[in-house]
């Protein structure tokens, strides 16, 4: 009997995830929390809920006729309508906290200080939610986590000394912040799913970043309900001016977002890796932005109106540095929709272009990849690459410029069971498979298992020394630890991998027993990297003994 295969579209799954989040949250809030809000707080909570649900539905159902319309309603893009609504919601949490602090004089001092702190944090987060400048700093997750931990700790400390009736608001706030954190730190890291979800076959590709946005939206709304609850308790009968401020703030914030939006030519200092690449057509690249794993996010270009009319576009490829094969790519038309003025360059006008690449699930991990940009024009349905006139970046050809490099990280293996050596730079050599005997002139198979406890920054080469036990004559062989496929500068914290070497032994290698040593040296200055055993005892001359090898005729 043939098995039944169930299929679902990504849009259907997004509706399912949204229902799974919104229905229970709304039922609990309306049943347990809404009766304790003031009339104004209820109206504001309902308005914000309706606004975000409407944005979600339009985003999922929209059938854009142009790139502009696609960007305008895309829930995962910045500086558009969904981004402005999300930003307003987060900022409104902060404003409600500050209004509670200002309007009430009976709140204990510790809670007043907490309201000011959490209010300012959420106001800043609201601005960041719209501008999305955090990727300019690769350590942004660390800073976000630190702020979150401090905020949660302070909230717990204040909650423990607050009246029991306020416990419901603290609990709602914790749930809201937890959902926001899950979206930012966990869901955002999930890769594109183009295969199956659980027992369902996907009719298309599921982008988990949409789920991330849903989590952030419902989490923000729960946090807002909690803050409106604090306001309702502290000021049950607010003055008319406070009521006006509460409802006027969202409109004023949206106006502010319109004023500072890069689309409205806001003067903006480029927070990206600077670049200077000039193309034959007159197009120029001024900056390139990547996430903390090196994956491309955006580029800042100059395109004239004539270039757009000539159907100029660009391609981003992730190219294997050894084979030269492209393992993922994205083609896009150039546009002038999102404009910046770069301060410091006489306010030069540039245009933001999205460079994100959808990486297939079966893309090879632990291989060095170049991020390669090509500009082209559509001439009579043929795509002609545009030559590069000058570049401060590496070129693969006269039409291909390398913007950066990255490695797709593999899932952690079981790791080496034993530690042979620990090197500076947090590199660890695990078990080594070395044969007892070999023939001169043959290939010597050796397998090395490596792990890293920190991100790499420099290139190292691994050496093998064979020292004759009697004559002390020495022969050596050098190779990168994991071969050319993954230089040590691209090693990452948590890396666990192995490499099988095939060392060509000289045909005239003298018979006898050889002591075998290994180690690492820095390519730029040939300095050996200090090494020690598992107990921390340094190895002499930074050479790690691997055992003996008998060379036979």
N, C-alpha and C positions, 0 to 999 in steps of 0.2 A: 504494500500500500504506500503510495507516494505521500511524503510529508507535506504539510501545509506551511507555506512560507508567508509570514505576515510582513507587510511593507508599510512604511509611514514616511511622510515628507518631513523635512526639517521644520517647516512652518507648523505642522500639526504637533510635533514634539515641543516646540516653543510654547504653543498654546497650552499644552499639557503641563509643562513646567510652571508656566505663569499661573494656571488654575491651582496647581498644587501649592503655590506660595500664597496667592492672594485670597483664595476662598477661606482657608482656615484662619488666616490672620484677620480678615475682615469680620468673620463670625465672632471670634474672641473679642476683638476690639469693640464691635457694636453691642455685644452682649454684656461685657464686663466693665468697659472703660468709658464708652460714650455717655452713659447716664451721669457720670461724674464730671463731665466737661461743661463749661458755660456755653450758652447759646452761640456766642461768637466763635468760640473754639471749635464747636461742632461744625459750624458752617465752613470754617477755614480748612478743617481736616477733610471734609467732604469734597470741597473744591479741589484741593490738591490731589486727592485720590482719583477723582474723575479726570483731572488733567493728565495724570500719568497713565491711567488706563487708556484714555483716548490716544495718547501718543504711541503707546505700545501697539494698539490695534492698527492705527494708520501705518506705523512702521512695518508691521508684518503684512498688511494687505496692499500697501502702495505698489503700483505698477508704473514706475517712472518712465517718462518719454525722453528723458535727457539725463546726462551726468549730473546736472545741477539739481534736478528733482530727486535723483537717487541719493545724492549727498544730503539734501535738505531734510529727509525723513529717516535716514539711516541711524538706528539707535546706537550703533557702535562707533559712529564718527563724532568728531568734535566740532564745536562752533556752529551747530545747527539747532533746529527746534528741539529735538529730544535732549540734546546737551544743555540747552538753556533751561528747560523745565527741570532737569535733574539738578543743575546748579542752583536754581531758585529754591528747590525743596531743601537742599542741604543748608543753604544760607539762612533759610527761614527757621531752621532748628536753632542756629546761633542767635538770630535776632529775637526769637521767643525767649531764650535764656536771658539775654541782656535786658529785654523788656520786663521780665519777671524781677530781675535785680533792681531795676530803676523804679518800677511801679509800687513795690512793696517795701515797707520799712520794718516789718515784723519778722522777717526771715533771719535766722541766726547768722552770725558773721561768717562762720566756716562755709555755710551753704551759699552765702552771697559771693564769697571768693570763688567757690566752685562754679557758680553760674557765670561769672565773668570769664573764667578760664575756658569753660566748655563753649561758651558763646563765641569767644574770639577764635577758638580752634575751628568750629564749624563754619564760621564766616570765611576764614581763610580756605578751608576745604571746598566751600562753595565756589569761590573764585577759581581755585585750581581745577575743580570739576569741569569748568567751562574752557579755561585756557589750556589745560593739559600740558603744562611745562615740566612736569616731574621727570620725564624721560631724559631731560638734559643732564640729570645726575643719575649715574648707574646704580648708586647706592640708595635710591629713593625707597625701596621696600624696607630697608633697615631703619630709615628715619620715620617712616609711617608706623612701623611696628613699635618703635620706641615711644612715639607720641601716644599710640593706642594703649600701650601698657601703662604709661603714666596716667592717662585719662581714666582707664578702668580702675587703677589703684586708688586714685583720688575719689572716684565715684563710690567705690565700696566703702572707703573711710567715712565719707559724708553720709552715705545711706545707713550705716550702722548707728549713727547718732541722730537720725531723723525720725519724726513721728511714724508710728506703725502704718498709718493710713496712706503714707506716701510710698510704701513698699511696692504697690502695683505700678507706679510710674517708673521707679528704678528698674523693676523687672522688665517692663516694656522697653525701656531705654537700652538695657543690656541685650535683649533679643535683637533689637534693631541694629545696634553696633556690631553684634556678632554676624548677622547676615551680610552687612556691608563688608566686614573683614573677610568672610568666606569668599565673597565675589571678587574682591581685589587681590587676595593673596593665593587662593586655591584655584578657583574656576578659570581665572584669566590665564593660568599657565597651561591649561589643557590644550592639546593639539586639535587641529581640524579633524573631524570624524567623517570619513567618506565611505565607510563600510557598513557596520551594523551597530545598533544600540540595543544592548540586552538581547532579546529574542526577535527584535524587529530589524528588517532590512531597510536601510535608508535609501529613499528615492532622492538622492542628492547628497550634499555635504552639510553636516551639522556644525555650525560655528558656536562653540561654547561661550564666546564672548557676549552673545545675546543673552544667554542665561546669566552671565555675570552682571549685565546691566539690570536684568529683572531683580536679582538679589539686592543690588545696590538701591534700586528704586523702592522696593517694599521695605527694606531695612531703614532707609531714610524716612519713609512715611511713619513707621512704627516709632522711630526716635522723635519725630515731630509730634505725634500724638502724646508721647510721654512728656515732652517739654510743654505742650499746651495744657497737660494735666497739672504740672507744677504751677503754671500761670493761673489756672482756674482755682487751685487751692489757695494761692497767695493773694490773688486779686479777684474775688468772686463777682465784684461789681466794679469793673474798670471805668475810669473816666472816659468821656467821649473821645478825647484826644488819643488815649491809648488804643481805643478800638479802631480809630482811623489809621493810626500808625501800623497796626497789625495787618490790616487789609491793603494799605497802600504800599507796604514794603515789597510784596512780590512784583508789583508793577514797576516800582522804582528800580528794583534789582534787574528786571528784564531790560529796562532802558539802559542801565549801566552796562550790561552784557553787550547790548547793541553798539554802545559807544566804544568799548574796548575790544570788540571782536576784530581779529585780523582781517576779516572780510570787509570791514569798513575802513581799511587802510590805517589801522592803529600802528603807531610807530613802535617797532618791536625790535629789540636787540636779538640777533640770531643766537638761539641757545642750541647749537648743534656743532658737530665737527666741521670746522671751516674747510672749504675747498675752493679751488680756482681752476675751473675747467671751461675752456672756450671751444665752441663748435663752429664748423664752417658756415653754418646757416645764420650765425649771430647769437644763437642760444648760449646761455652760460649757466653753470652750476656754481652756487655760492656756499652751499652747506648741505650736510647730510646727517640724518638723525637715525640712530639705532637704539634698540632696547638693551638691557643689561646683558643679554646673551648674544649680542651682536647682530640680531635679526633686523633687517631694514624696516624703517618706519616711514620716513618722509625725506624729500629733497626740496631744496629751495632754489628755484630756477628763474631765469629771465627768459620770457618768450614774447616776441612782438605779435601784434595782431595778424600780420602777414603770415607768420609761422603757423598760427592756429588755423588760418584760412587754408594754408597749404597742407593741412592734415598731418601735422607733426605729432609724433608719439614717442614713447620710450619703452624699453624692455629692461626688466631686472631679472638676472639669472643668478642662481647659486651654482657655482661651477666647482667641480672636484679639482683640487690643485694637482693631483697626480695624473688622473686620466683625462682631464679636460672636459668631461661630460657635464652637461647641465642636469641637475637633479630636481630642480624646481624653477619655475619662471612665472612672470606676470607681465602682460602687455597692457598699456593704457594710452589713451589719447591725452596729449598735453592740454591744459586748460589755464584760463586766467581768472578763475572764479574766486580763489582765496588768495588775496593780495596782502603783502607786507611792505612796510618801509623799513629798511635796515638802517638803524641809527649807526653813526660812525662812518657811513659811506655816503654822506650827503643825502641821506634818506633815499637810498636806491630802492626802487620798486622791484620786488621779486614775487614769485608765485609758488605757493605750497602745492606739492604734488605727492600724493600717497604712493609709497613704494612697497607696501606690505606684499609679501609673497605667501601664497598658500602652500604649505609644505605637505606633501603626501605622507600618509602614515607609514609607508614602506621605504621612506628615504633612508639612506645608509647613515648610521650613527658613527661617531668617533672617526670622522674623516674631515680634514681641513678643507674648507670651502671658501672661495672668493665670492664677494658680492659684486657683480659686474653690471654696469650700466651701459646701454646702447641707445642712442637717439636715432630716429628714422623718420622718413616722410613717405606718405602713400602716393606714389606716382603711378597713375593708370593701373590701380589695383595691385601694384608691386611695391614692396616695402624696401626702400633704398636706405642703407645705413648712412648716417651723416658723419663726416670725418671730424676728427678732433685736431684743432690747431695748436693748442697748448694745454698743459695740465700739470698741476703739482701733485697729482696722484699717479700711481702706477698704471701703465697701459698694457693690455694684453695684445692689442693691435691698434691700428690708427682709427678704429671706430669703437673700441671697447676700453672703458676705464674701470679700474678696480676701486670700489668705494670702501671696502673693508674686508674682513675675513671673520669666519665663525666656525663653530663645530656644533653639530646636532648631538646633544648629550644622550648617551645610552642609559638604560635603566641599570641600576647598581646590581652587580653580580654578588656572589657569596663572598668574594674577596679572598686574598691570599691567606692560607691557613697558618703559614709561618712567615716570619719577617727575617730576611737575610741582612738587609741594611736599611738604615734610615738616613736620607740625605738632607742637607739644608734645602730650603725652599719647600719643605713639607712633602718631599717625594719619598716613596717607600717601595723598596724592591722586595717582592714576595718570593715564593718558591721558584727555583731555577731547575729545569730539566737538562742535565748535562750527561751525555753518554760516558761510559767508562773507557771505551776504546774507539779509535778511528784510524783510518788509513790516510797516509800522506797523499795529497792530490785529490782527495774526495771532498764532498760537502759535509760539514759538521753540523748536525741539527741541534739547536739549543733553543729552549723556550723560556722567555722571561715573563714574569707576571708583575705588573706595576700598579700602583695606586697613588692618588694625589689627595692631599688634605687641604689644599689651597689652590686658587686659580694661578695658572702659570703667567709669566711675564717675559721670560727669556728663552733663548734656544740653547739646548744642551745636546751634546753628542755622547754616546756611550762607547767606551773602549773595552776591548778584550785583550788581555796580555797573557801570552803563553810563555812561561819561563821554564827552561829545561832543568830538571832536578839536579843534574850532575854538572853540566858545563855552564849553567846559568845564562845560556844564550836566550835571547828574547825575541819573540815575534808578536805582532799586534794586528788587530783588526778593529775598525771603527764604523759605527752606524748609529743612526738615531734610534732611541729606545723602542719606539713603536713604528719605526720606519718613516718614510716620507709622508705617509697618510695622516700622521698627527704629530706635528712638531710640539715640543714641550711648552712653547709660548701659548699654545691653545689648550693645554691641559686645564682641567677644572676641578674644583673641590668635589670629591665624591667619585672621581674617575677610578674605574677598575677595569683593566684591560691587559691583554697579553699579546706577545708577538713571537712568532716562530722564526728564528734566524736560520739561514743556511750559509754557514761560514766556509768559503773556499780555502781549503788548506793547501799550502804550497806543495808541489810535487817533490821538492828537495828537502822537505822538513825532516830533520834528523829523527831517527827512532828514539824511543825512550819515554820516560814519564815527565809530564809537564804540569807545573802548578799554574792553575788558571785563575786570573783575577779580572775584576770588572770595576767600573766606576763611571763617573760623569765629568765632563769638562765643559766650560762655557765657551761657546763658539767665538764670541767676539774678542776674547783675550786669552783663550786656551788655558784658563785657570781651572784646576780641578775643584769639584764641589766636595766639601768635607762630608765624610760618611762615618756612621757608627753602627754598632750592632744593636740588637733589640734591647740590651741592657744599658745602652748609652755609652759604651766604651768605644772611643774613636779607633778607626782603622788606620794603620800606618800608611802614609803617603796617599791617603784617600783611596786606597785600593781594597776592594772587597774580595776576599778569597772565596772561590766557588768549589774548590776541590781539585782532584788530580785527573789528568787525561793521559792515557797511554796511546802513543802514536806507533802504529805498526807499519810494516812495509806494504 
